[in-house]
Amino acid sequence: MAFGNPFAANVERKLTKEELIQAIRLDIAGELEAIYLYDAHIQATDDEFTKKVLADIRDEERAHVGELMTLLRHLDPTEAAHFEEGVQEVKEMMEESGIRSNSENSQSTVGSLLKE
């Protein structure tokens, strides 16, 4: 880590689109690592308040992954097509195995939220 140097992350020039895509991928990896670490810390304590705070922070990191993935799809439509191909492959495998997708059940509406 280079937290001691406030200029360590500065880039001397504007990134090319390809470099920006690579940087976004690295940002996604960092967010996933943070999620992993927060989960580990949650599992390592019995303090319920600490678990609650860490879970909230972890979930913010999950939202960041979604934001970055959306940005990556925007910057690289070809990669987005590969992501969608992977989604479809897993859905087909689930269907062949008789498994219903959780995402099919997660479409919240105002009515469904009121029932909860």
N, C-alpha and C positions, 0 to 999 in steps of 0.2 A: 504494500500500500504506500501511496505517496501523499498522504494527507498533510504531511509537514510542508509540502511544496504546493502552494495554492495555484501554481501555473502548470502543474504536471499534466493536466488534462487538456490544456489549450492546444489548439491545432493552428499551425502557422499559416495555413491557407484554407480556402474553401474546399470542401470535399467534393469529389466527383460523385455522380449518382451511384456508381458501383461501390465506392468507398462508403457512402452514406448507408447503402443497403447492408454492407458488412458491419458497420457500426451499430445499426439497429439490431442485427442478429446478436451481436455481443451484448447489447442492452437487454435483450430478451433473456439471454443466458444469465445475466446478472440478476434479473428479477426472479427467475426460477431458482437460482441459488439462494436468494433471500427468503423465498417461500420455504425452501427446504430447511434453512437454518431456524426460521421462526417456528416451524413445526417441531423441530428437534427441541427447541427451548420450551415449548408448550408441553411436550411429553416429559421433559426433565424436571417439572415442578408440580407441586400439589397446591400451590397458591392460586386460588380460583380467580382473584382479581388480576394477577399477573397473566394468567392464561387468557383472560378476556381481552386485556390490552394487546397482548401479542397476537391473538387471533384477529383482532381488528386491523392491526398493522399488516399482518400476513395477507388478509383479504384485499387490502389496498394494493399490495404488490400483485395480486392476481388480476386486479383491474388494470394495472399497468401493463401486464402481459397482453391483455386483450387490446389495449390501446396501441401497443407497439406492433402486435400482429396485424391489426387493421392498417396501420401505417405501412408495414412491410408489404401487405397485399396491394396497397395503393401504389407504392414505389416500384413493385416488381410483379406485374400481372401474370407473368409466366410462372413465377413461384406460387402465386395464388392458385393457379390452375393445378399445380402439383399437390398443394394442400387439399384442395377439393377432391382430387383423385383419391387421396388417402382416406378422406372422410367417407367417400362412397364405398371404397373397398372394405372398410371396417363395418359399415352399415350392412353390406351384403353378407359378410361373414356372420354378423349378429342375426340377421334374418334367417340364414341357413341353419343356425344353431338354435333358433326359436327364442332368441333374446330380444326383448323389447328395449329400444333405446331410451335412456333416461331423458334425453333431450326432447323426446316426443311428449313427455309428461311435464316439461318445465316451461311450457308456454303459459305464462301467467297473464290473466286478464284482471280487470278491476273486480269482476265478480268472484273469480277464484281467490284473489287476495283477501276479499272481505270474508270469505268462508274460513280462512286460516285464522 
